[in-house]
């Protein structure tokens, strides 16, 4: 189907465009954290203080130690974290690796969003691995052996 178009006479002025609705700018900080094979991405923005990990509330996570690990940066931030919404997407690795990757992402997000050097100093003094990733990775398996370094045993009898 063809669209009907209206042609304007020469010299006719265009109507002024309607002003765009004023959009409210929302500051969002996106950071990442890694631990072993786990990668976590956290987005931090102003809100009601809701923390979600993989679309689940932090309080709903069943493993109590993993939940405590992820809550630690929030407890250190105190009042700075009460009005912030944090969404963490984490994948790969195991349960504890994911918890530690989420912890790094949450801590980095809080420090970057607030811009507080005092908070950064407290976190580094308390536990450096809260902001700095552990670079160790699993060594790949080689041929001629069952694991990365072990070799198959020889038997002559």
N, CA and C of each residue as an Amber inpcrd file, in Angstrom:
protein
   471
   0.8260000  -1.1770000   0.0000000   0.0000000   0.0000000   0.0000000
   0.8740000   1.2440000   0.0000000   0.4820000   2.1780000  -0.7600000
   1.2390000   3.4210000  -0.8710000   0.7550000   4.4030000   0.1810000
   1.6810000   5.1800000   0.7120000   1.3450000   6.1890000   1.7050000
   0.9920000   7.4910000   1.0010000  -0.0360000   8.1330000   1.4670000
  -0.3960000   9.4310000   0.9120000   0.4390000  10.4990000   1.5930000
   1.0790000  11.3460000   0.8010000   1.8910000  12.4140000   1.3680000
   1.3420000  13.7440000   0.9090000   1.3890000  14.6820000   1.8180000
   0.9330000  16.0290000   1.4650000   2.1440000  16.8500000   1.0750000
   2.0420000  17.4980000  -0.0750000   3.1270000  18.3630000  -0.5110000
   2.8390000  19.7780000  -0.0490000   3.9040000  20.4700000   0.3570000
   3.7550000  21.8420000   0.8130000   4.0290000  22.7720000  -0.3570000
   3.3310000  23.8580000  -0.3180000   3.5450000  24.8690000  -1.3550000
   4.9020000  25.5000000  -1.1440000   5.5400000  25.9480000  -2.2390000
   6.8440000  26.5860000  -2.0700000   6.7140000  27.8490000  -1.2200000
   7.6490000  27.9990000  -0.3010000   7.6340000  29.1600000   0.5700000
   6.8670000  28.9360000   1.8610000   6.1330000  27.8270000   1.9700000
   5.3910000  27.5380000   3.1950000   6.3660000  27.0120000   4.2460000
   6.2520000  27.5450000   5.4520000   7.1840000  27.1630000   6.5160000
   6.7030000  25.9010000   7.2190000   7.6850000  25.1320000   7.7060000
   7.3640000  23.9310000   8.4820000   6.9140000  24.3340000   9.8720000
   6.0050000  23.5280000  10.4170000   5.5720000  23.7880000  11.7790000
   6.6940000  23.4290000  12.7360000   6.8590000  24.2040000  13.8160000
   7.9280000  23.8600000  14.7730000   7.6110000  22.5350000  15.4600000
   8.6540000  21.7580000  15.6650000   8.4830000  20.4480000  16.3070000
   8.0860000  20.6370000  17.7660000   7.2530000  19.7370000  18.2480000
   6.8350000  19.7960000  19.6430000   8.0380000  19.5050000  20.5340000
   8.1840000  20.2330000  21.6400000   9.3450000  19.9920000  22.5090000
   9.2710000  18.5900000  23.1130000  10.4320000  17.9570000  23.1710000
  10.4980000  16.6180000  23.7550000  10.2460000  16.7040000  25.2510000
   9.6240000  15.6850000  25.7490000   9.3720000  15.6390000  27.1900000
  10.7100000  15.6000000  27.9210000  10.7940000  16.3740000  28.9630000
  12.0460000  16.4170000  29.7300000  12.2690000  15.0610000  30.3730000
  13.3720000  14.4590000  30.0240000  13.6840000  13.1390000  30.5770000
  14.5440000  13.2950000  31.8130000  14.2450000  12.4830000  32.7890000
  15.0040000  12.4910000  34.0210000  16.2370000  11.6160000  33.8190000
  17.4140000  12.2010000  33.9820000  18.6400000  11.4300000  33.7980000
  18.8980000  10.5940000  35.0420000  19.1260000   9.3170000  34.8330000
  19.3930000   8.4010000  35.9340000  20.8580000   7.9860000  35.8410000
  21.5970000   8.2620000  36.8780000  23.0030000   7.8790000  36.9150000
  23.1010000   6.4010000  37.2720000  23.6790000   5.6200000  36.3740000
  23.8450000   4.1880000  36.6100000  25.3210000   3.8560000  36.4420000
  25.8670000   3.1630000  37.4090000  27.2560000   2.7150000  37.3460000
  27.2530000   1.2070000  37.1250000  27.9740000   0.7470000  36.1060000
  28.0680000  -0.6820000  35.8110000  29.5180000  -1.1080000  35.9950000
  29.7250000  -2.1110000  36.8530000  31.0720000  -2.6160000  37.1430000
  31.0550000  -4.1390000  37.0680000  32.2410000  -4.7310000  37.0430000
  32.3060000  -6.1860000  36.9990000  33.2940000  -6.6950000  38.0320000
  33.0870000  -7.9590000  38.4140000  33.9890000  -8.6350000  39.3350000
  34.2000000 -10.0480000  38.8490000  35.4190000 -10.5670000  39.0240000
  35.7250000 -11.9300000  38.5740000  36.3590000 -12.7100000  39.7130000
  36.0540000 -13.9910000  39.7450000  36.6890000 -14.9040000  40.7030000
  36.6770000 -16.2830000  40.0940000  37.8390000 -16.8910000  39.9210000
  37.9790000 -18.1820000  39.2510000  37.2720000 -18.1320000  37.8960000
  36.2520000 -18.9350000  37.6830000  35.5450000 -18.9360000  36.4020000
  34.2780000 -18.0920000  36.4260000  33.9950000 -17.4200000  37.5300000
  32.7550000 -16.6530000  37.6760000  32.9650000 -15.2010000  37.2840000
  31.9670000 -14.6500000  36.6030000  31.9920000 -13.2470000  36.2190000
  30.6820000 -12.6230000  36.6680000  30.7700000 -11.5110000  37.3930000
  29.5820000 -10.8160000  37.8830000  29.5890000  -9.3910000  37.3490000
  28.4200000  -8.9410000  36.8900000  28.2480000  -7.5560000  36.4720000
  27.1870000  -6.9300000  37.3660000  27.5180000  -5.8010000  37.9560000
  26.5920000  -5.1330000  38.8700000  26.2720000  -3.7400000  38.3450000
  24.9930000  -3.3760000  38.4210000  24.5880000  -2.0140000  38.0860000
  24.0320000  -1.3770000  39.3550000  24.5180000  -0.1840000  39.6530000
  24.1470000   0.5330000  40.8690000  23.4730000   1.8390000  40.4690000
  22.2940000   2.1040000  41.0620000  21.5820000   3.3570000  40.7940000
  20.7930000   3.7560000  42.0370000  20.3350000   4.9860000  42.0460000
  19.5080000   5.4680000  43.1620000  18.2130000   4.6790000  43.1980000
  17.7160000   4.4120000  44.3950000  16.4740000   3.6500000  44.5020000
  16.0540000   3.4830000  45.9430000  15.4920000   2.3030000  46.2170000
  14.9290000   2.0280000  47.5350000  15.8170000   1.1460000  48.4080000
  16.9760000   0.7700000  47.9260000  17.8680000  -0.0740000  48.7080000
  17.6770000  -1.5550000  48.4470000  17.2040000  -1.9190000  47.2480000
  16.9600000  -3.3110000  46.8970000  18.2190000  -3.9000000  46.2600000
  18.6340000  -5.0740000  46.7310000  19.7940000  -5.7660000  46.1630000
  19.3090000  -7.0780000  45.5730000  19.5530000  -7.2830000  44.2910000
  19.1400000  -8.5030000  43.6050000  20.3540000  -9.1700000  42.9890000
  20.4090000 -10.4920000  43.1040000  21.4540000 -11.2880000  42.4890000
  20.7590000 -12.2920000  41.5750000  21.0200000 -12.1940000  40.2870000
  20.3390000 -13.0170000  39.2840000  18.8170000 -12.9410000  39.4470000
  18.3000000 -11.7350000  39.5730000  16.8650000 -11.4360000  39.7110000
  16.2440000 -11.9750000  40.9940000  17.0390000 -12.4150000  41.9420000
  16.5460000 -12.8630000  43.2470000  16.9880000 -11.8570000  44.2960000
  16.1210000 -11.5950000  45.2550000  16.5290000 -10.7350000  46.3560000
  17.6660000 -11.3850000  47.1230000  18.5620000 -10.5750000  47.6490000
  19.7210000 -11.0920000  48.3780000  19.2890000 -11.9050000  49.5870000
  18.1990000 -11.5120000  50.2390000  17.7380000 -12.2140000  51.4340000
  17.1900000 -13.6050000  51.1220000  16.8510000 -13.8840000  49.8650000
  16.2370000 -15.1560000  49.4850000  17.2860000 -16.2320000  49.1830000
  18.5360000 -15.8350000  48.9850000  19.5840000 -16.7920000  48.6360000
  19.7370000 -17.8020000  49.7680000  19.7120000 -19.0850000  49.4130000
  19.6170000 -20.1430000  50.4190000  20.9160000 -20.4000000  51.1890000
  22.0540000 -20.2730000  50.5370000  23.3290000 -20.5780000  51.1840000
  23.7070000 -19.4180000  52.1160000  23.7020000 -19.6400000  53.4490000
  23.9080000 -18.5210000  54.3760000  25.3000000 -17.8940000  54.2860000
  26.3410000 -18.7110000  54.0530000  27.6900000 -18.1620000  53.9920000
  27.8730000 -17.3240000  52.7250000  27.3400000 -17.8050000  51.6050000
  27.4100000 -17.0380000  50.3540000  26.6470000 -15.7220000  50.4970000
  25.5050000 -15.7710000  51.1560000  24.7050000 -14.5590000  51.3680000
  25.4840000 -13.5640000  52.2210000  26.1650000 -14.0510000  53.2570000
  26.9510000 -13.1780000  54.1320000  28.1260000 -12.5620000  53.3690000
  28.7610000 -13.3330000  52.4910000  29.8720000 -12.8100000  51.6960000
  29.3950000 -11.6600000  50.8220000  28.2290000 -11.8230000  50.1820000
  27.7180000 -10.7840000  49.2900000  27.2080000  -9.5660000  50.0570000
  26.8060000  -9.7450000  51.2980000  26.2750000  -8.6390000  52.1040000
  27.3920000  -7.8030000  52.7270000  28.5950000  -8.3410000  52.8240000
  29.6870000  -7.6640000  53.5290000  29.9830000  -6.2430000  53.0240000
  30.0800000  -5.9910000  51.7100000  30.3230000  -4.6050000  51.2740000
  29.1850000  -3.6590000  51.6510000  27.9550000  -4.1710000  51.6600000
  26.8090000  -3.3350000  52.0290000  26.8760000  -2.9390000  53.4980000
  27.3130000  -3.8770000  54.3530000  27.4380000  -3.5840000  55.7810000
  28.5430000  -2.5670000  56.0360000  29.6290000  -2.6600000  55.2620000
  30.7280000  -1.7110000  55.4330000  30.3260000  -0.3170000  54.9610000
  29.4940000  -0.2440000  53.9150000  29.0680000   1.0570000  53.3920000
  28.0840000   1.7330000  54.3360000  27.2760000   0.9430000  55.0360000
  26.3420000   1.4970000  56.0150000  25.2730000   2.3620000  55.3750000
  25.2010000   3.6280000  55.8040000  24.1640000   4.5470000  55.3220000
  24.3310000   4.9090000  53.8530000  25.5410000   4.8050000  53.3170000
  25.7540000   5.1340000  51.9050000  24.9930000   4.1860000  50.9820000
  24.7570000   2.9480000  51.4310000  24.1310000   1.9400000  50.5770000
  22.6250000   1.8460000  50.7710000  22.0500000   2.5670000  51.7120000
  20.6270000   2.3910000  51.9990000  19.7290000   2.8600000  50.8650000
  20.0950000   3.8850000  50.1440000  19.2340000   4.4080000  49.0810000
  19.6560000   3.9850000  47.6970000  20.3630000   2.8530000  47.5640000
  20.8530000   2.4210000  46.2570000  20.2600000   1.0680000  45.8780000
  19.8470000   0.9480000  44.6210000  19.4090000  -0.3370000  44.0720000
  20.5940000  -0.9680000  43.3590000  20.8520000  -2.2350000  43.6540000
  21.9710000  -2.9470000  43.0500000  21.4350000  -4.2090000  42.4010000
  21.7020000  -4.3600000  41.1100000  21.3400000  -5.5710000  40.3780000
  22.6200000  -6.2530000  39.9240000  22.7830000  -7.5220000  40.3010000
  23.9860000  -8.2740000  39.9620000  23.5900000  -9.4520000  39.0830000
  24.2610000  -9.5840000  37.9430000  24.1110000 -10.7640000  37.0910000
  25.4290000 -11.5130000  37.1440000  25.3750000 -12.7720000  37.5800000
  26.5960000 -13.5530000  37.7350000  26.4020000 -14.9060000  37.0700000
  27.4530000 -15.3650000  36.3770000  27.3820000 -16.6650000  35.7180000
  28.7680000 -17.3010000  35.7060000  28.7880000 -18.6170000  35.5060000
  30.0370000 -19.3590000  35.4310000  30.5400000 -19.7720000  36.8010000
  31.3330000 -20.8230000  36.8190000  31.9550000 -21.2590000  38.0540000
  30.9940000 -21.9140000  39.0210000  31.3960000 -21.9810000  40.2760000
  30.5890000 -22.6180000  41.3100000  29.9120000 -21.6010000  42.2020000
  29.2640000 -22.1100000  43.2280000  28.4640000 -21.2580000  44.0970000
  29.3070000 -20.2390000  44.8550000  30.4190000 -20.6630000  45.4240000
  31.2440000 -19.7430000  46.2010000  32.0140000 -18.7820000  45.3010000
  32.4610000 -19.2570000  44.1400000  33.1180000 -18.3600000  43.1890000
  32.1750000 -17.2610000  42.7250000  30.9200000 -17.6240000  42.4880000
  29.9270000 -16.6350000  42.0920000  29.6640000 -15.6390000  43.2230000
  29.6170000 -16.1330000  44.4550000  29.3840000 -15.2430000  45.5970000
  30.5250000 -14.2440000  45.7390000  31.7560000 -14.7070000  45.5740000
  32.8960000 -13.8040000  45.7100000  32.9920000 -12.8330000  44.5410000
  32.6140000 -13.2710000  43.3400000  32.5910000 -12.3570000  42.1920000
  31.5280000 -11.2830000  42.3970000  30.3690000 -11.6730000  42.9260000
  29.3110000 -10.7040000  43.2020000  29.7530000  -9.7220000  44.2810000
  30.4830000 -10.2050000  45.2720000  30.9910000  -9.3490000  46.3510000
  31.9300000  -8.2780000  45.8020000  32.8140000  -8.6830000  44.9000000
  33.7460000  -7.7240000  44.2950000  32.9720000  -6.6880000  43.4790000
  31.9920000  -7.1520000  42.6930000  31.2210000  -6.2300000  41.8500000
  30.4180000  -5.2510000  42.6980000  29.8080000  -5.7280000  43.7790000
  29.0240000  -4.8490000  44.6520000  29.9320000  -3.8100000  45.3140000
  31.0810000  -4.2530000  45.8160000  32.0010000  -3.3300000  46.4840000
  32.5210000  -2.2730000  45.5150000  32.9080000  -2.6840000  44.3210000
  33.4030000  -1.7200000  43.3370000  32.3000000  -0.7420000  42.9210000
  31.0890000  -1.2670000  42.7700000  29.9740000  -0.4070000  42.3980000
  29.6830000   0.6470000  43.4520000  29.7010000   0.2480000  44.7260000
  29.4570000   1.1970000  45.8120000  30.5300000   2.2840000  45.8510000
  31.7840000   1.8840000  45.7220000  32.8870000   2.8470000  45.7750000
  32.8040000   3.8070000  44.5910000  32.5290000   3.2730000  43.4000000
  32.4880000   4.1230000  42.2150000  31.2600000   5.0420000  42.2200000
  30.1130000   4.5400000  42.6600000  28.8980000   5.3580000  42.6640000
  28.9840000   6.4890000  43.6810000  29.4610000   6.1660000  44.8880000
  29.5300000   7.1810000  45.9320000  30.7350000   8.0940000  45.7650000
  31.8170000   7.5800000  45.1820000  33.0270000   8.3730000  45.0300000
  33.7300000   8.6260000  46.3500000  33.4740000   7.7760000  47.3380000
  34.0210000   7.9700000  48.6780000  35.3940000   7.3080000  48.8080000
  36.4090000   8.1310000  49.0100000  37.7590000   7.6060000  49.2260000
  37.8600000   6.9530000  50.6070000  37.0740000   7.4420000  51.5640000
  37.0880000   6.8650000  52.9070000  36.5690000   5.4290000  52.8690000
  35.4720000   5.2010000  52.1400000  34.9060000   3.8580000  52.0040000
  35.8890000   2.9260000  51.3090000  36.5350000   3.4220000  50.2750000
  37.5250000   2.6230000  49.5490000  38.6780000   2.2360000  50.4750000
  39.1530000   3.1840000  51.2680000  40.2440000   2.9070000  52.2050000
  39.8460000   1.8900000  53.2650000  38.6050000   2.0150000  53.7870000
  38.1310000   1.0510000  54.7920000  38.0410000  -0.3520000  54.2120000
  37.5410000  -0.4500000  52.9710000  37.4130000  -1.7770000  52.3460000
  38.7750000  -2.3980000  52.0740000  39.7180000  -1.5980000  51.5890000
  41.0630000  -2.1190000  51.3250000  41.7560000  -2.5390000  52.6170000
  41.5370000  -1.7890000  53.6800000  42.1550000  -2.1190000  54.9600000
  41.5390000  -3.3790000  55.5660000  40.2170000  -3.5120000  55.4370000
  39.5140000  -4.6740000  55.9950000  39.8760000  -5.9540000  55.2380000
  39.6990000  -5.9350000  53.9290000  40.0010000  -7.1080000  53.1040000
  40.2680000  -6.6280000  51.6850000  41.5250000  -6.7310000  51.2780000
  41.9320000  -6.2100000  49.9760000  41.2160000  -6.9140000  48.8240000
  40.8480000  -8.1950000  49.0120000  40.2030000  -8.9550000  47.9390000
  38.7640000  -8.4980000  47.6970000  38.2780000  -7.5290000  48.4860000
  36.9380000  -7.0030000  48.2550000  36.9190000  -6.0940000  47.0280000
  38.0400000  -5.4350000  46.7330000  38.1100000  -4.5410000  45.5820000
  39.0830000  -5.0210000  44.5100000  40.0580000  -5.8290000  44.9060000
  41.0790000  -6.2870000  43.9690000  40.8490000  -7.7660000  43.6690000
  40.7770000  -8.0900000  42.3720000  40.5110000  -9.4740000  41.9840000
  41.7350000 -10.3580000  42.1950000  41.4690000 -11.6250000  42.4680000
  42.5170000 -12.6300000  42.5600000  42.7940000 -13.1200000  41.1480000
  44.0190000 -12.9520000  40.6740000  44.3270000 -13.2440000  39.2760000
  44.5980000 -14.7200000  39.0130000  44.6420000 -15.5400000  40.0700000
  44.9450000 -16.9560000  39.8630000  43.8340000 -17.6440000  39.0890000
  44.2180000 -18.5050000  38.1630000  43.2610000 -19.2860000  37.3890000
  43.7150000 -20.7410000  37.4120000  42.8190000 -21.6380000  37.0290000
  43.1330000 -23.0620000  37.0190000  44.0920000 -23.3500000  35.8680000
  45.1500000 -24.1070000  36.1690000  46.1210000 -24.4650000  35.1400000
  45.5280000 -25.5470000  34.2380000  45.6960000 -25.4250000  32.9250000
  45.1020000 -26.4260000  32.0310000  45.8200000 -27.7670000  32.1150000
  45.0740000 -28.8160000  31.8660000  45.6180000 -30.1780000  31.8620000
  46.4990000 -30.3650000  30.6350000  47.6260000 -31.0850000  30.8130000
  48.5190000 -31.3860000  29.7030000  48.3870000 -32.8590000  29.3100000
  48.8590000 -33.1790000  28.1210000  48.8940000 -34.5750000  27.6980000
  49.9500000 -35.3250000  28.5100000  49.9480000 -36.6040000  28.4740000
  50.8560000 -37.4880000  29.2230000  50.6100000 -37.4400000  30.7280000
  49.4260000 -37.0090000  31.1420000  49.1630000 -36.9770000  32.5740000
  47.6840000 -36.8820000  32.8660000  47.2740000 -37.2970000  34.0850000
  45.8640000 -37.2380000  34.4530000  45.4020000 -35.8330000  34.8530000
  46.3520000 -34.9930000  35.2970000  46.0000000 -33.6360000  35.7310000
  47.0090000 -32.6600000  35.1450000  47.0130000 -31.4290000  35.6290000
  47.8680000 -30.3950000  35.0700000  49.3600000 -30.6990000  35.2640000
  49.7450000 -31.1470000  36.4540000  51.1660000 -31.3840000  36.7390000
  51.5050000 -32.8590000  36.9040000  50.5430000 -33.6600000  37.3640000
  50.8200000 -35.0800000  37.6300000  51.0720000 -35.8220000  36.3220000
  51.8870000 -36.8740000  36.3860000  52.1750000 -37.6970000  35.2110000
  51.6960000 -39.1160000  35.4740000  51.3670000 -39.8220000  34.4160000
  50.9670000 -41.2150000  34.5540000  52.1460000 -42.0160000  35.1030000
  51.8420000 -42.9820000  35.9930000  52.9210000 -43.7830000  36.5790000
  53.3910000 -44.8370000  35.5970000  54.6900000 -45.2100000  35.7400000
  55.2440000 -46.2730000  34.8990000  55.3770000 -47.5330000  35.7320000
  55.0830000 -48.6530000  35.1080000  55.2520000 -49.9290000  35.7960000
  55.9560000 -50.8720000  34.8390000  57.0700000 -51.5050000  35.3090000
  57.8300000 -52.3890000  34.4320000  57.5520000 -53.8670000  34.7320000
  56.7850000 -54.1770000  35.7510000  56.4990000 -55.5720000  36.0570000
  55.0390000 -55.8440000  36.1340000
